[in-house]
Amino acid sequence: MSCNVLLAFSAYAFVTSITPGPSNLMLLASGASFGFVRTVPQMLGITAGFGALLLGVGLGLGAVLAAFPALHVGLKLAGGAYLLRLAWRIGTSRSLGEAGGRPLTFLEAAAFQWINPKAWVVAATAVAVYADPEAPFRSVALIAAGLALVNLPSVSAWAGFGTALRERLSDPVRLRWFNIAAGVLLAATLWPMTR
């Protein structure tokens, strides 16, 4: 990559990693409910799962979905259903570190990236714009590594912000409204999928 392309890619990676989306909203809620340390596996899972998704898209998975629209629709429906389930779980939580509740595991967070609508858009765009057709494997691997380097600190900021809210959310009324708002915002991230 030239210096100009590297700067553009770095800006793209930062903006797409730090802006709100399903994963970041889940990390905000998890940090608030369970604290930063208990949310670390979820953060690592998001970064690893997104990197794997990007590699898959770059190595032809996007073309498979384009060739089989029913598979794409199934993926959207499964992703939407899972996202609504998580939004409900967050929105109905009534205590910090609620008994029976837990943050997503590494594997759950990694698997979620495969049905996360924002992750698919970011991965497809990154591959389309920044991959080098003359060296597709090397460039896709570099894109995935670069996005992972930017993604992990970015998603960690969301979990950290949630953790910083813990003391303020020790009031049950504030916590209830925070969880409802986080659940509604998470469900609202499905809006782009309805188009």
Secondary structure, DSSP 8 states (H G I E B T S, - for coil): --HHHHHHHHHHHHHHHHS--HHHHHHHHHHHHH-HHHHHHHHHHHHHHHHHHHHHIIIIIHHHHHH-HHHHHHHHHHHHHHHHHHHHHHHH--STT-TT-----HHHHHHHGGG-HHHHHHHHHHHHHH--TTSHHHHHHHHHHHHHHHHHHHHHHHHHHHHHTTTGGGSHHHHHHHHHHHHHHHHHTTGGGG-
